[in-house]
Amino acid sequence: MNKQYHKILTALFTLIIITGSAVNMAQASESKDKEAKELTLFSQAKISLIDAIKAAEKKVGGKAMEAELNDESNTVQFEIEILKDGKIHEVIVDGITGKILKVSLEDESSESSEKEKD
């Protein structure tokens, strides 16, 4: 019975290792896909990240803390976090036109949002 127990444990460990390897490969593939999407979107931008930061700082009247490409969008958009009066404002800037698309306050549990009008 001891040999049978050893065989079962060996099979289980082998299965765990194979499953772990498959998960790691899937995560690596997702990471490459995400990076490829970001590069494609960023190459479509008509404004620089610096210009997006300047527009966001001007709109909110604070200082930028963080800026990145908004990877949740299918169009090129920059997501800028602006600190003003101890609160963090998230500003979405269109990467082609430079227009502010959205300003939202991150500090509150129910996020307030202000949509821009032309």
Number of C-alpha atoms within 10 A of each C-alpha: 6 7 8 9 10 11 12 12 12 12 12 12 12 12 12 12 12 12 12 12 12 12 12 12 12 12 12 12 12 12 12 12 12 13 13 12 14 19 12 13 19 21 11 13 18 14 16 14 21 10 14 26 26 16 18 30 20 12 13 17 14 18 18 20 12 12 19 14 19 20 16 9 11 10 17 22 29 29 23 28 26 27 18 14 7 9 14 21 25 23 29 26 27 21 26 16 13 22 17 21 16 17 23 17 18 16 13 10 7 8 9 12 14 11 11 10 8 6
